[in-house]
Amino acid sequence: MQLSEFDYELPEELIAQFPLDSRTSSRLLDVNISSSSVLQMDDLIFSDIVGLLNKGDLIIFNDTKVIPARVFGHKDSGGKVELLVERILSETTLLSQIRASKPAQPNSIIYIGGENHPIPIKVIERKHITSANNQSSEISPFYLLEFPENCLDILNQVGELPLPPYISHLATEDDIQRYQTVVAKNPGAVAAPTAGLHFDDVLIEQLKNKGVELAFVTLHVGAGTFTPVRAENITEHQMHFERYSIPPETRAAIQLAKAQGRRVICIGTTSLRAVESAVKMGDSGDTNLFITPGYTFSIVDALITNFHLPKSTLLMLVSAFAGTDTIRKAYQHAIENKYRFFSYGDAMFLKKFN
């Protein structure tokens, strides 16, 4: 398929810059195709999801937690540096992009934190992310950095929340709370699994009381989620790697639900990619699964997701899931009805096309 098939024009004012006061007050577009192949779209409020889910449905959340991955510092020369952490490798090492006027050199030192107590970070080498079978991503290179102490503790002291590039303001105290799901517990993501942002504790309790079952996976969302596809032939796109894991209790819950004919519903594309990756790659590892139209879904029956960027891999994923024509019409409906788009925007409820 061609990249141009996944393009659309979005008025800039529809890009949500801030979250709404209440997580559950976003709009929800319920997308259905009837038995007679008629497309029906209902404009709802996200809290209406309780009425769309059934007793016995299994919903799967991504419980990753966004880390303060943007850090500012300087070189020995005094030149300014910005770090955008991609993933933590060990207690004292991580992979990061380095933005500076000149490329960082191996064995050089970068200082982060305040001028009174600068923290020295050693640049070890330039490095690509590789999977367990040593496949490497060709996404812009990262650097292996060594911290003098626990790197997550240091990031929590001096780092900033890395809001997406289409959000024009710097992270505020409100963003620190709202650009994080209420189920977040495993630090490691540099972007939020945004479909989960619509749930609060009250809504989750309502779903439990209805008999909806909850399960959790972890996929640490990387900065590559915002990388645009540049190859006109989308099969030539090199997908970024992201680390995921499926707990044994989640695997058991999925197997039981499928055996009993109950729906498995993913909260967000990251949960879906983790679950579908596990089918072929096992319950943990690094996935660069690229889902495009024609992909056969093995597990997931329905999906709750936000509206995604033009020409993005996530738009291709939802097109594969619900059908390209369905997604094209749903996005046009959302634009005409002034839905809010992207991370802080509104949501859709989609059912599997095939």
C-alpha positions as CSV (number, residue, x, y, z in Angstrom):
1,M,0.0,0.0,0.0
2,Q,1.0,3.6,-0.6
3,L,1.7,6.2,2.2
4,S,-0.7,8.6,0.5
5,E,-3.6,6.3,1.4
6,F,-3.1,7.2,5.1
7,D,-3.0,10.9,4.8
8,Y,-5.7,13.4,5.8
9,E,-6.0,17.1,6.4
10,L,-6.5,18.1,10.0
11,P,-7.3,21.7,11.1
12,E,-4.6,22.7,13.6
13,E,-7.2,23.9,16.1
14,L,-8.4,20.2,16.5
15,I,-5.1,19.2,17.9
16,A,-5.8,19.0,21.7
17,Q,-3.1,21.0,23.6
18,F,-4.5,20.3,27.1
19,P,-6.5,17.6,28.8
20,L,-10.1,18.2,29.7
21,D,-10.9,18.8,33.4
22,S,-12.3,15.2,33.7
23,R,-10.6,12.2,32.2
24,T,-14.0,10.5,31.3
25,S,-15.6,13.6,29.8
26,S,-13.8,13.2,26.4
27,R,-15.9,12.3,23.5
28,L,-16.2,8.8,22.2
29,L,-16.9,7.8,18.7
30,D,-18.6,4.4,18.6
31,V,-18.0,2.9,15.2
32,N,-20.1,-0.1,14.0
33,I,-20.7,-2.0,10.8
34,S,-24.1,-3.7,10.8
35,S,-24.8,-7.1,9.4
36,S,-25.9,-5.4,6.2
37,S,-22.5,-3.6,5.9
38,V,-24.0,-0.2,6.8
39,L,-21.5,2.0,8.7
40,Q,-23.0,3.5,11.9
41,M,-21.2,6.1,14.0
42,D,-22.6,7.3,17.4
43,D,-21.3,10.4,19.1
44,L,-21.0,9.6,22.8
45,I,-19.1,10.7,26.0
46,F,-16.3,8.4,27.1
47,S,-18.1,7.5,30.3
48,D,-20.7,5.8,28.1
49,I,-18.1,3.0,27.5
50,V,-19.7,1.3,30.5
51,G,-22.8,0.7,28.4
52,L,-20.8,-0.6,25.4
53,L,-18.9,-3.3,27.3
54,N,-20.4,-6.5,28.4
55,K,-20.2,-8.7,31.4
56,G,-17.3,-11.1,30.8
57,D,-15.4,-8.8,28.4
58,L,-11.7,-8.9,29.1
59,I,-10.1,-5.4,28.8
60,I,-6.3,-5.1,28.6
61,F,-4.4,-2.0,29.8
62,N,-0.8,-1.0,29.2
63,D,0.5,-0.3,32.7
64,T,3.7,1.4,31.6
65,K,4.7,4.6,33.4
66,V,6.1,7.7,31.6
67,I,9.5,8.7,32.9
68,P,10.9,12.3,33.0
69,A,12.9,11.6,29.9
70,R,13.8,15.1,28.7
71,V,16.9,16.4,30.3
72,F,18.9,19.6,29.6
73,G,22.6,20.0,30.2
74,H,25.9,21.1,28.7
75,K,29.2,19.7,27.5
76,D,32.7,20.5,28.9
77,S,32.9,23.2,26.2
78,G,29.8,24.8,27.6
79,G,27.7,23.9,24.5
80,K,24.1,23.2,25.3
81,V,22.7,19.7,25.1
82,E,19.3,18.1,25.3
83,L,18.8,14.4,26.1
84,L,15.7,12.5,25.2
85,V,15.9,9.2,26.9
86,E,14.7,6.2,24.9
87,R,15.0,3.3,27.4
88,I,16.7,2.4,30.6
89,L,19.0,-0.6,30.2
90,S,20.3,-1.1,33.8
91,E,20.5,0.7,37.1
92,T,23.2,3.1,35.7
93,T,23.0,2.9,31.9
94,L,20.4,4.0,29.4
95,L,20.0,4.8,25.7
96,S,19.2,8.4,24.7
97,Q,19.1,10.7,21.8
98,I,21.5,13.7,22.2
99,R,20.6,17.0,20.6
100,A,23.6,19.3,20.3
101,S,25.2,21.6,17.8
102,K,27.9,18.9,17.2
103,P,27.7,15.2,17.6
104,A,28.7,13.8,21.1
105,Q,32.0,11.9,21.1
106,P,32.7,8.6,22.9
107,N,34.2,9.0,26.4
108,S,33.1,12.7,26.6
109,I,31.2,14.0,29.6
110,I,27.8,15.7,29.6
111,Y,26.7,17.6,32.8
112,I,23.1,17.7,33.7
113,G,21.2,19.2,36.7
114,G,21.7,22.6,38.3
115,E,24.9,24.7,38.0
116,N,25.7,24.3,41.7
117,H,25.6,20.5,41.6
118,P,26.1,19.3,38.0
119,I,25.9,15.5,37.5
120,P,28.5,14.1,35.1
121,I,27.1,11.6,32.5
122,K,29.6,9.6,30.4
123,V,29.0,9.1,26.7
124,I,30.1,5.5,26.1
125,E,29.3,5.0,22.4
126,R,26.8,5.5,19.6
127,K,24.3,2.6,19.6
128,H,21.3,1.2,17.8
129,I,18.5,-0.6,19.6
130,T,18.6,-4.3,18.8
131,S,16.2,-7.1,19.4
132,A,16.9,-10.5,21.0
133,N,17.9,-11.8,17.5
134,N,20.2,-8.8,16.9
135,Q,18.1,-7.1,14.4
136,S,18.8,-3.4,14.6
137,S,16.5,-0.4,14.1
138,E,17.5,2.1,11.5
139,I,15.7,4.9,13.4
140,S,18.0,7.9,14.2
141,P,20.9,6.6,16.4
142,F,21.0,6.6,20.1
143,Y,23.9,6.9,22.6
144,L,24.8,4.6,25.4
145,L,25.1,6.8,28.5
146,E,26.5,5.9,31.9
147,F,25.2,7.6,35.1
148,P,27.2,7.8,38.3
149,E,24.2,6.6,40.3
150,N,20.7,5.1,39.7
151,C,19.7,6.8,36.4
152,L,15.9,6.6,37.2
153,D,16.5,8.4,40.5
154,I,18.5,11.1,38.7
155,L,15.9,11.5,36.0
156,N,13.2,11.9,38.6
157,Q,15.4,14.7,40.1
158,V,16.3,16.7,37.0
159,G,14.2,15.4,34.1
160,E,11.1,16.8,32.5
161,L,8.0,15.1,31.2
162,P,8.5,14.6,27.4
163,L,5.3,15.9,25.9
164,P,4.7,15.0,22.2
165,P,6.1,17.3,19.6
166,Y,2.7,18.5,18.5
167,I,1.9,19.9,22.0
168,S,3.3,23.4,22.0
169,H,3.6,24.1,25.8
170,L,6.2,22.9,28.2
171,A,5.0,20.3,30.7
172,T,3.2,21.8,33.7
173,E,2.2,20.3,37.1
174,D,-1.1,19.3,35.6
175,D,0.6,17.5,32.7
176,I,2.7,15.5,35.2
177,Q,-0.5,14.1,36.5
178,R,-2.7,13.9,33.4
179,Y,-0.1,12.6,30.9
180,Q,0.0,9.4,33.0
181,T,-2.7,6.7,33.2
182,V,-4.2,5.8,36.6
183,V,-2.9,2.2,36.2
184,A,0.7,3.3,35.4
185,K,3.2,1.4,37.6
186,N,6.2,0.2,35.6
187,P,8.5,3.1,34.7
188,G,10.0,3.0,31.2
189,A,7.9,4.8,28.6
190,V,8.8,8.1,27.0
191,A,5.2,8.6,25.7
192,A,1.9,7.7,27.3
193,P,-0.4,4.9,26.2
194,T,-3.0,7.6,25.5
195,A,-6.2,5.5,25.2
196,G,-5.8,4.7,28.9
197,L,-5.8,8.4,29.8
198,H,-9.6,8.4,29.5
199,F,-10.1,6.1,32.5
200,D,-10.3,7.1,36.1
201,D,-10.6,5.0,39.2
202,V,-14.4,5.5,39.4
203,L,-14.9,4.4,35.8
204,I,-12.7,1.3,36.4
205,E,-14.7,0.4,39.5
206,Q,-18.0,0.7,37.5
207,L,-16.6,-1.7,34.9
208,K,-15.6,-4.2,37.6
209,N,-19.0,-4.0,39.2
210,K,-20.5,-4.8,35.8
211,G,-18.5,-7.9,35.5
212,V,-15.8,-6.7,33.1
213,E,-12.5,-8.3,33.7
214,L,-9.2,-6.4,33.7
215,A,-5.8,-7.5,32.8
216,F,-2.5,-5.7,32.2
217,V,0.5,-5.8,29.9
218,T,3.6,-3.6,29.8
219,L,4.9,-2.0,26.6
220,H,7.3,0.8,27.1
221,V,6.4,3.3,24.4
222,G,9.4,4.8,22.7
223,A,9.9,8.1,20.9
224,G,9.7,6.2,17.6
225,T,5.9,6.2,18.0
226,F,6.1,9.8,16.7
227,T,8.5,9.0,13.8
228,P,6.7,9.7,10.5
229,V,6.7,7.1,7.8
230,R,8.7,8.5,4.9
231,A,8.7,5.6,2.4
232,E,5.9,5.9,-0.1
233,N,5.8,2.1,-0.3
234,I,4.9,1.5,3.4
235,T,6.5,-2.0,3.3
236,E,9.9,-0.3,3.1
237,H,9.4,1.4,6.5
238,Q,11.7,0.3,9.3
239,M,9.6,0.0,12.5
240,H,11.2,1.0,15.8
241,F,11.6,-1.5,18.7
242,E,9.8,-1.3,21.9
243,R,10.1,-3.6,25.0
244,Y,7.0,-5.5,26.2
245,S,6.0,-8.2,28.6
246,I,2.9,-10.2,29.2
247,P,2.4,-11.5,32.8
248,P,1.4,-15.1,33.3
249,E,-1.9,-14.1,34.8
250,T,-2.7,-12.0,31.7
251,R,-1.8,-14.8,29.4
252,A,-4.1,-17.2,31.4
253,A,-6.9,-14.6,31.3
254,I,-6.6,-14.2,27.5
255,Q,-6.6,-18.0,26.9
256,L,-9.7,-18.5,29.1
257,A,-11.6,-15.6,27.5
258,K,-10.9,-16.9,24.0
259,A,-11.8,-20.5,25.0
260,Q,-15.1,-19.2,26.4
261,G,-15.9,-17.0,23.4
262,R,-15.7,-13.8,25.4
263,R,-14.4,-10.6,23.9
264,V,-10.8,-9.4,24.3
265,I,-10.6,-5.6,24.1
266,C,-7.4,-3.7,24.1
267,I,-7.1,-0.2,25.6
268,G,-4.9,1.4,23.1
269,T,-2.6,0.4,20.2
270,T,0.3,-0.4,22.5
271,S,-1.7,-3.0,24.4
272,L,-2.7,-4.5,21.1
273,R,0.8,-4.6,19.7
274,A,2.0,-6.3,22.9
275,V,-0.7,-9.0,22.8
276,E,-0.3,-9.6,19.1
277,S,3.5,-9.7,19.4
278,A,3.3,-12.3,22.1
279,V,1.6,-14.7,19.7
280,K,4.7,-15.0,17.5
281,M,7.5,-13.8,19.8
282,G,6.7,-15.0,23.2
283,D,5.5,-13.2,26.3
284,S,8.4,-10.8,26.6
285,G,11.0,-9.2,24.4
286,D,11.5,-6.4,21.9
287,T,8.9,-5.9,19.3
288,N,9.0,-4.1,16.0
289,L,5.7,-5.5,14.8
290,F,4.4,-3.3,12.0
291,I,0.6,-3.9,11.6
292,T,-0.8,-2.8,8.2
293,P,-3.9,-3.6,6.3
294,G,-4.0,-7.3,5.5
295,Y,-2.6,-8.3,8.9
296,T,-4.5,-11.2,10.5
297,F,-5.4,-10.5,14.2
298,S,-5.1,-13.5,16.4
299,I,-6.4,-12.3,19.8
300,V,-8.0,-8.9,19.8
301,D,-11.8,-8.4,19.1
302,A,-12.2,-4.7,19.8
303,L,-10.1,-1.7,20.4
304,I,-10.4,1.6,22.3
305,T,-8.0,4.2,20.8
306,N,-7.4,7.9,20.2
307,F,-7.2,9.6,16.8
308,H,-3.7,9.2,15.3
309,L,-1.4,11.4,13.2
310,P,-1.6,11.4,9.4
311,K,0.8,8.9,7.7
312,S,1.6,7.3,11.0
313,T,2.1,3.6,11.8
314,L,-0.7,3.8,14.3
315,L,-3.1,5.1,11.7
316,M,-2.1,2.1,9.6
317,L,-2.7,-0.2,12.5
318,V,-6.3,1.0,13.2
319,S,-7.0,0.8,9.4
320,A,-5.9,-2.8,9.5
321,F,-8.1,-3.5,12.5
322,A,-11.3,-1.8,11.5
323,G,-10.9,-1.5,7.7
324,T,-9.3,1.3,5.7
325,D,-12.6,2.7,4.4
326,T,-14.2,2.6,7.8
327,I,-11.3,4.5,9.4
328,R,-11.3,7.1,6.5
329,K,-15.0,7.8,7.0
330,A,-14.7,7.8,10.8
331,Y,-11.9,10.4,10.7
332,Q,-13.8,12.5,8.3
333,H,-16.8,12.3,10.7
334,A,-14.6,13.3,13.6
335,I,-13.2,16.3,11.8
336,E,-16.6,17.5,10.6
337,N,-17.9,17.2,14.2
338,K,-14.8,18.9,15.7
339,Y,-13.5,16.0,17.8
340,R,-10.2,16.6,19.5
341,F,-7.2,14.7,18.1
342,F,-4.0,13.0,19.3
343,S,-2.7,12.4,22.9
344,Y,-5.0,14.7,24.8
345,G,-7.9,14.2,22.4
346,D,-11.0,12.1,22.1
347,A,-11.4,8.3,21.5
348,M,-12.9,5.7,19.3
349,F,-14.4,2.3,20.0
350,L,-13.6,-0.1,17.1
351,K,-14.5,-3.6,16.3
352,K,-12.4,-6.0,14.3
353,F,-13.1,-5.8,10.6
354,N,-12.4,-9.4,9.6
